[in-house]
């Protein structure tokens, strides 16, 4: 009888998972906050799960509690979630006070050409450079290289076509840059209506139709002519 009990106890100890028991929710919130504060940068969720020895569901519950606490108390920090990463950031409402103290150097904005290239990739990914150029109508080598260097896009594979061109897609850094949780948060665009307007513009250009000038602009253009004619009569 004692031998059976001893064997059962040994089996239970062998099947027990290593590491401490899962902390309570309030303690988990503090641990996650400490991890994010110390790292400073975005952290992958699975890395947090590994460090804390908790499941993804437990982590999501912890993040919800941390985020709601920040929002309810209007604290200076907030939780950012983008893709598979999370990060602590300052609340935008308090940015003017931080800027008065630190006077940070303004971040360099993306150029119009780079933004257009990024928009095409965001909405049509995965997409090749040739497909981007077909949409924009211009070469985009520099824009693509710039976006890759900034970490906003990355190679996501190769297209099954002649030459197997590189396919590009956005990264979690792209989501963080534009404060998006996922690609589903991108503004909805009616591409069919946009395509119809572009086709109409191309047809007008082929027929060499003059662009429509608003009535007010026509009056402004006619005013100098009338003034010149009146001046000639007076002479």
Buried (B, 14 or more C-beta within 10 A) or exposed (E): EEEEEEEEEEEEEEEEEEEEEBBEBEEBBEBBBEBBEEEEEBBEBEEBBEEBBBEEEBBEBBBEBBBEBBEEEEEEBBBBBBBEBBBBEEBEEEEEEEEEEEEEEEEEEBEEBBEBBBBBBBBBBBBBBEBBBEBBEEEBEEBBEBBBEBEBBBEBEEBEEEEEBBBBBBBBBBBBBBEBEEBEEBEEEEEEEEEEEEEEEEEEEEEEEEEEEEEEEEEEEEEEEEEEEEEEEEE
